[in-house]
């Protein structure tokens, strides 16, 4: 037996060391062979001619048609060119419309955001105003003024007016109706105070009773207190100092003169009446001006009494406000001559509200609304109906200013949503 080298210790014989093997690389996935279409060809070759022809027609019908090649521009007809331009224009207009719609949508969204922001600011301001009025106080509201003035407790509204001034305030005994500019102004104020026309009671009063605010009842002659006096009453500092509480002015007029037609020399200035007998109304502002020029002044309580004196030859002229005299000239055009004195000062008519400051603010509110609100034309209609019609087209005698005098805004506490004029 051949010897074996086992290390002399009886252990298993050792195998010779093997050299290191390089790492095995992954084998690439073999590409599958292309599909064999020979079976399809063999199948088609075995079809009968009739079935093969039918199959060819079916495949041809199912295939989408190839688009025609584009026609060169130089070979297009006029109709084809027009059609192409129209299609292009339609596409452009559609794209433009979509862009404009998107822009409008963006603007609408932005406007909604700003509107919501503005609404939030308005709510905050309203809360601040309300809190300020509660903590600090402020001007009274309309409701507070009505309660303070007592308007809501009056079943009727008594107003003292003149009754013998054509175009200003005249009572027609035959028809038992009132008419004139002052009457229309009275109805305007009464309506805003909450009175219907049937709830208004007019009482004729004398000039000297305008400050007392008392009239005579035409039925029994008893004295009747009135809440308002609207009777061609001029605002003067002397009257205000004496305690008359006037509203804002509602008419501008001026002093003028009337004489008998063709029986008196022209009157161009007050000085032309020096040493002449002139009638005017008692407590009238015209009386002092006549005294200054040396006229012999006679005062009456009613303008109709002055005209009776003029007709009887007791006086040679009448001088008072032009708006009053114009009515008589208009009613009797062949009897009187109306003269413009060219005075620069205006007579400002106001409403006497008596000792009722809350009522004064309510009256001033009506005059302010009539003056400031372009949609309120009640004053203009009253002027056109009563005074504009009395202007003599053949003469240059002014009657009154054809625009309502500016009225100051009264101090009234409005909440933002209540103020009728913003």
C-alpha positions as CSV (number, residue, x, y, z in Angstrom):
1,X,0.0,0.0,0.0
2,X,1.4,3.3,-0.9
3,X,2.3,5.7,1.8
4,X,0.1,8.7,2.5
5,X,1.2,11.8,4.2
6,X,-1.3,12.5,6.8
7,X,0.7,14.7,8.9
8,X,1.6,11.7,11.1
9,X,-1.3,12.3,13.4
10,X,-4.0,10.2,11.9
11,X,-6.0,13.2,10.7
12,X,-7.9,13.2,7.3
13,X,-5.7,14.1,4.4
14,X,-5.8,17.8,3.4
15,X,-6.9,18.8,-0.1
16,X,-4.6,21.1,-2.0
17,X,-5.8,24.7,-1.9
18,X,-7.9,25.9,-4.8
19,X,-7.1,29.2,-6.4
20,X,-9.9,32.0,-5.8
21,X,-12.6,32.0,-8.4
22,X,-13.8,35.4,-9.9
23,X,-17.4,36.4,-9.0
24,X,-20.0,35.2,-11.4
25,X,-21.6,37.9,-13.5
26,X,-25.4,38.0,-14.0
27,X,-26.3,36.7,-17.4
28,X,-28.4,39.1,-19.5
29,X,-32.0,38.2,-20.2
30,X,-32.2,36.8,-23.7
31,X,-34.3,38.9,-26.1
32,X,-37.4,37.0,-27.2
33,X,-37.4,36.3,-30.8
34,X,-39.8,38.4,-32.9
35,X,-43.3,36.9,-33.2
36,X,-43.7,34.5,-35.9
37,X,-46.4,35.7,-38.2
38,X,-46.0,32.8,-40.6
39,X,-49.1,31.2,-39.1
40,X,-51.2,34.3,-40.0
41,X,-49.8,34.2,-43.6
42,X,-50.5,30.5,-43.9
43,X,-54.0,31.0,-42.6
44,X,-54.7,33.8,-45.1
45,X,-53.3,31.7,-47.9
46,X,-55.7,28.9,-47.0
47,X,-58.8,31.2,-47.2
48,X,-61.0,30.9,-50.2
49,X,-60.8,33.8,-52.6
50,X,-64.4,35.0,-51.7
51,X,-63.6,35.2,-48.0
52,X,-60.3,36.8,-48.6
53,X,-61.9,39.5,-50.7
54,X,-64.5,40.2,-48.0
55,X,-61.8,40.4,-45.3
56,X,-59.9,42.9,-47.5
57,X,-63.0,45.1,-47.9
58,X,-63.7,45.0,-44.1
59,X,-60.1,46.1,-43.2
60,X,-60.2,48.9,-45.7
61,X,-63.5,50.3,-44.4
62,X,-62.3,50.1,-40.7
63,X,-59.1,52.0,-41.4
64,X,-59.2,55.8,-40.7
65,X,-59.0,57.9,-43.9
66,X,-55.8,59.7,-44.5
67,X,-56.1,63.5,-44.3
68,X,-55.8,65.1,-47.7
69,X,-52.5,66.8,-48.3
70,X,-52.5,70.6,-47.6
71,X,-53.3,72.7,-50.5
72,X,-50.6,75.3,-51.2
73,X,-51.6,78.9,-50.7
74,X,-50.9,79.9,-54.2
75,X,-53.3,77.1,-55.4
76,X,-56.2,78.1,-53.0
77,X,-59.3,79.7,-54.4
78,X,-60.7,83.0,-53.1
79,X,-63.4,81.1,-51.2
80,X,-60.9,78.8,-49.6
81,X,-58.7,81.7,-48.5
82,X,-61.7,83.6,-47.1
83,X,-62.8,80.5,-45.2
84,X,-59.4,80.0,-43.7
85,X,-59.2,83.7,-42.6
86,X,-62.7,83.5,-41.1
87,X,-61.8,80.3,-39.2
88,X,-58.6,82.0,-37.9
89,X,-60.5,85.2,-36.9
90,X,-63.1,83.1,-35.0
91,X,-60.4,81.3,-33.1
92,X,-58.7,84.6,-32.2
93,X,-62.0,86.1,-31.1
94,X,-62.8,83.0,-29.0
95,X,-59.4,83.2,-27.3
96,X,-59.9,86.9,-26.6
97,X,-63.4,86.4,-25.2
98,X,-62.1,83.7,-22.9
99,X,-59.2,86.1,-21.7
100,X,-61.7,89.0,-21.1
101,X,-64.0,86.7,-19.2
102,X,-61.1,85.6,-17.0
103,X,-60.1,89.2,-16.4
104,X,-63.7,90.2,-15.5
105,X,-64.0,87.3,-13.1
106,X,-60.8,88.4,-11.4
107,X,-62.0,92.0,-11.1
108,X,-65.4,90.8,-9.7
109,X,-63.6,88.7,-7.1
110,X,-61.4,91.7,-6.1
111,X,-64.4,94.0,-5.9
112,X,-66.2,91.5,-3.6
113,X,-63.2,91.4,-1.4
114,X,-63.0,95.2,-1.2
115,X,-66.8,95.5,-0.7
116,X,-66.6,93.1,2.2
117,X,-63.7,95.0,3.7
118,X,-65.6,98.3,3.3
119,X,-68.7,96.8,4.9
120,X,-66.5,95.7,7.8
121,X,-65.2,99.2,8.2
122,X,-68.7,100.6,8.1
123,X,-69.9,98.2,10.8
124,X,-66.9,99.2,13.0
125,X,-67.6,102.9,12.5
126,X,-71.3,102.4,13.3
127,X,-70.4,100.6,16.5
128,X,-68.0,103.4,17.4
129,X,-70.6,106.1,16.7
130,X,-73.3,104.3,18.7
131,X,-70.9,103.7,21.6
132,X,-69.8,107.4,21.5
133,X,-73.4,108.6,21.6
134,X,-74.1,106.3,24.6
135,X,-71.1,107.3,26.5
136,X,-70.5,110.9,25.5
137,X,-73.8,112.1,24.1
138,X,-74.5,114.2,21.0
139,X,-77.2,116.1,19.1
140,X,-80.8,114.8,19.6
141,X,-82.3,112.5,17.1
142,X,-85.5,113.3,15.1
143,X,-87.5,111.1,17.4
144,X,-86.1,112.9,20.5
145,X,-86.9,116.3,18.8
146,X,-90.4,115.2,18.1
147,X,-90.9,114.1,21.7
148,X,-89.4,117.3,23.0
149,X,-91.4,119.6,20.7
150,X,-94.7,117.8,21.4
151,X,-95.5,117.4,17.8
152,X,-96.8,113.8,18.2
153,X,-99.4,115.0,20.8
154,X,-101.0,117.6,18.5
155,X,-104.1,116.3,16.7
156,X,-104.0,119.3,14.3
157,X,-101.3,121.9,13.3
158,X,-102.4,125.5,13.8
159,X,-100.6,128.0,11.5
160,X,-100.9,131.7,11.5
161,X,-100.9,133.3,8.0
162,X,-102.0,136.3,6.1
163,X,-105.2,136.1,4.2
164,X,-105.3,139.2,1.9
165,X,-102.0,138.9,0.0
166,X,-102.5,137.6,-3.5
167,X,-99.9,135.1,-4.5
168,X,-98.5,134.9,-1.0
169,X,-101.4,133.9,1.3
170,X,-105.0,134.6,0.3
171,X,-108.3,133.1,1.6
172,X,-111.0,132.9,-1.0
173,X,-114.2,133.3,0.9
174,X,-116.3,132.1,-2.1
175,X,-114.6,128.8,-2.4
176,X,-113.3,128.7,1.2
177,X,-109.8,127.7,0.0
178,X,-106.3,129.0,0.9
179,X,-103.7,129.6,-1.8
180,X,-100.3,131.3,-2.2
181,X,-96.6,130.7,-1.7
182,X,-96.7,130.9,2.1
183,X,-99.6,128.3,2.1
184,X,-97.5,125.9,0.0
185,X,-94.5,126.3,2.3
186,X,-96.8,125.7,5.2
187,X,-98.1,122.4,3.7
188,X,-94.5,121.3,2.9
189,X,-93.4,121.8,6.6
190,X,-96.6,120.2,7.9
191,X,-96.1,117.1,5.7
192,X,-92.6,116.6,7.1
193,X,-93.9,117.0,10.6
194,X,-96.4,114.2,9.9
195,X,-99.6,116.1,9.3
196,X,-102.0,115.5,6.5
197,X,-103.4,118.5,4.6
198,X,-106.8,118.0,6.3
199,X,-105.0,118.2,9.7
200,X,-103.6,121.7,9.0
201,X,-105.6,124.7,10.4
202,X,-104.9,128.1,8.9
203,X,-105.8,131.3,10.8
204,X,-105.5,134.8,9.4
205,X,-103.6,137.1,11.7
206,X,-102.6,140.8,11.8
207,X,-99.1,141.9,11.3
208,X,-98.7,143.0,14.9
209,X,-99.9,139.5,16.1
210,X,-97.1,137.7,14.3
211,X,-94.7,138.0,17.3
212,X,-97.5,137.0,19.8
213,X,-98.3,134.0,17.7
214,X,-102.0,134.5,18.2
215,X,-104.7,134.7,15.6
216,X,-108.5,135.3,15.5
217,X,-110.9,132.5,15.0
218,X,-113.0,133.4,11.9
219,X,-116.1,131.8,13.4
220,X,-116.3,133.4,16.8
221,X,-113.4,135.9,16.8
222,X,-111.7,134.4,19.8
223,X,-108.0,134.4,20.1
224,X,-106.3,131.2,18.9
225,X,-102.7,130.3,19.7
226,X,-100.8,128.9,16.8
227,X,-97.7,126.6,16.6
228,X,-96.2,128.3,13.6
229,X,-96.4,131.7,12.0
230,X,-95.7,131.8,8.2
231,X,-96.9,135.2,7.3
232,X,-94.3,137.1,5.1
233,X,-92.4,137.7,8.3
234,X,-88.9,139.3,7.7
235,X,-86.0,138.2,9.8
236,X,-84.3,141.1,11.5
237,X,-81.9,141.4,14.4
238,X,-84.3,143.7,16.3
239,X,-87.0,141.0,16.2
240,X,-84.7,138.3,17.2
241,X,-83.5,140.4,20.1
242,X,-87.1,141.0,21.1
243,X,-87.5,137.2,21.4
244,X,-88.8,136.0,18.0
245,X,-87.4,132.6,17.2
246,X,-87.0,132.4,13.4
247,X,-86.3,129.4,11.2
248,X,-83.8,129.5,8.4
249,X,-85.0,131.9,5.6
250,X,-87.3,130.5,3.0
251,X,-87.6,133.5,0.6
252,X,-85.6,136.5,-0.5
253,X,-87.5,139.6,-1.7
254,X,-87.0,143.4,-1.5
255,X,-88.9,146.6,-0.7
256,X,-90.8,148.2,-3.6
257,X,-93.5,150.8,-4.2
258,X,-97.0,150.8,-5.8
259,X,-98.9,153.9,-7.0
260,X,-102.1,154.5,-9.0
261,X,-101.5,154.0,-12.7
262,X,-100.9,157.2,-14.7
263,X,-101.5,159.3,-11.5
264,X,-98.0,159.5,-10.0
265,X,-94.6,160.4,-11.2
266,X,-92.1,157.5,-11.7
267,X,-90.5,156.3,-8.4
268,X,-87.0,155.1,-8.8
269,X,-85.8,155.6,-5.2
270,X,-87.2,156.0,-1.8
271,X,-86.2,159.6,-1.7
272,X,-88.8,160.3,-4.4
273,X,-91.4,159.7,-1.7
274,X,-90.2,162.6,0.5
275,X,-93.1,164.5,2.0
276,X,-95.6,162.2,0.4
277,X,-98.2,160.1,2.2
278,X,-97.2,156.5,2.1
279,X,-98.9,153.5,3.6
280,X,-97.1,150.4,4.9
281,X,-97.8,147.5,7.2
282,X,-97.5,148.0,11.0
283,X,-94.3,146.6,12.5
284,X,-93.0,146.4,8.9
285,X,-89.3,146.8,8.2
286,X,-90.3,149.2,5.4
287,X,-91.5,151.8,7.9
288,X,-88.0,152.7,9.1
289,X,-86.7,153.2,5.6
290,X,-89.6,155.5,4.7
291,X,-89.0,157.5,7.9
292,X,-85.4,158.0,6.9
293,X,-86.3,159.7,3.6
294,X,-88.9,162.0,5.2
295,X,-92.1,160.3,3.9
296,X,-95.3,160.8,5.8
297,X,-95.9,157.2,6.9
298,X,-99.3,155.6,7.7
299,X,-99.3,152.1,9.1
300,X,-102.1,149.5,8.7
301,X,-102.4,145.9,10.0
302,X,-103.5,144.6,6.6
303,X,-102.2,145.3,3.1
304,X,-105.8,145.4,1.8
305,X,-106.4,148.4,4.1
306,X,-103.4,150.2,2.4
307,X,-104.9,149.6,-1.0
308,X,-108.3,150.8,0.2
309,X,-106.6,154.0,1.4
310,X,-104.7,154.4,-2.0
311,X,-107.9,153.9,-4.0
312,X,-109.6,156.6,-1.8
313,X,-106.8,159.1,-2.3
314,X,-105.9,159.0,1.4
315,X,-102.3,158.1,0.5
316,X,-100.2,158.5,-2.6
317,X,-98.2,155.3,-2.5
318,X,-97.8,151.9,-0.8
319,X,-94.4,150.6,0.1
320,X,-93.7,147.1,1.4
321,X,-92.2,143.8,0.2
322,X,-92.2,143.3,-3.6
323,X,-93.6,139.8,-3.3
324,X,-96.7,141.2,-1.5
325,X,-97.3,144.1,-3.9
326,X,-96.7,142.0,-7.0
327,X,-99.8,140.0,-6.3
328,X,-102.0,143.0,-6.2
329,X,-100.5,144.4,-9.4
330,X,-101.0,141.0,-11.1
331,X,-104.6,140.8,-9.9
332,X,-105.4,144.4,-11.0
333,X,-103.0,145.2,-13.8
334,X,-104.8,148.2,-15.1
335,X,-105.1,150.0,-11.8
336,X,-101.6,150.1,-10.3
337,X,-98.0,150.7,-11.3
338,X,-95.3,148.7,-9.6
339,X,-91.9,150.4,-9.1
340,X,-88.5,148.9,-8.4
341,X,-86.4,150.9,-5.9
342,X,-83.1,149.2,-6.8
343,X,-82.3,148.4,-3.1
344,X,-79.4,146.1,-2.5
345,X,-80.6,144.7,0.8
346,X,-82.9,141.7,0.8
347,X,-85.9,141.0,3.0
348,X,-85.5,137.5,4.3
349,X,-88.8,135.7,5.2
350,X,-88.7,133.2,8.1
351,X,-91.0,131.0,10.1
352,X,-91.7,132.0,13.7
353,X,-91.6,128.8,15.8
354,X,-92.2,130.5,19.2
355,X,-90.5,129.2,22.3
356,X,-90.0,125.8,20.9
357,X,-86.3,125.2,19.9
358,X,-87.0,121.5,19.1
359,X,-89.7,122.5,16.6
360,X,-87.2,125.0,15.1
361,X,-84.8,122.2,14.3
362,X,-87.5,120.2,12.7
363,X,-88.6,123.1,10.5
364,X,-85.0,123.8,9.6
365,X,-84.6,120.2,8.7
366,X,-87.4,120.5,6.1
367,X,-85.9,123.7,4.7
368,X,-82.5,122.1,4.5
369,X,-83.8,119.0,2.8
370,X,-85.7,121.1,0.3
371,X,-82.6,123.1,-0.4
372,X,-80.0,120.3,-0.5
373,X,-81.9,117.4,-2.0
374,X,-82.0,117.7,-5.8
375,X,-85.0,115.4,-6.0
376,X,-87.0,117.6,-3.6
377,X,-88.7,120.2,-5.9
378,X,-91.5,121.4,-3.6
379,X,-90.1,124.8,-3.1
380,X,-89.5,125.3,-6.8
381,X,-93.0,124.3,-7.7
382,X,-94.4,126.6,-5.0
383,X,-92.5,129.6,-6.5
384,X,-93.5,128.8,-10.1
385,X,-97.1,128.3,-9.2
386,X,-97.5,131.5,-7.1
387,X,-94.8,134.1,-7.8
388,X,-93.3,133.3,-11.2
389,X,-96.7,133.8,-12.8
390,X,-96.8,137.3,-11.4
391,X,-93.7,138.6,-13.1
392,X,-94.8,141.4,-15.6
393,X,-93.0,140.6,-18.9
394,X,-93.4,144.3,-19.9
395,X,-91.7,145.7,-16.8
396,X,-88.4,145.1,-15.1
397,X,-89.7,145.0,-11.5
398,X,-88.2,142.1,-9.5
399,X,-90.5,140.2,-7.2
400,X,-88.4,137.7,-5.4
401,X,-85.3,135.6,-5.9
402,X,-86.2,132.5,-7.8
403,X,-84.0,130.2,-5.9
404,X,-84.4,129.0,-2.4
405,X,-82.1,130.7,0.1
406,X,-79.3,128.5,1.4
407,X,-80.3,126.6,4.5
408,X,-77.8,125.4,7.2
409,X,-77.8,121.8,8.1
410,X,-79.4,121.5,11.6
411,X,-77.5,119.6,14.3
412,X,-79.4,116.3,14.5
413,X,-78.1,113.0,15.7
414,X,-78.3,110.6,12.7
415,X,-77.2,107.0,12.7
416,X,-75.4,106.3,9.4
417,X,-78.3,104.4,8.0
418,X,-80.9,107.0,9.0
419,X,-79.4,110.2,7.5
420,X,-81.6,111.0,4.4
421,X,-78.9,113.2,2.8
422,X,-75.7,111.4,3.8
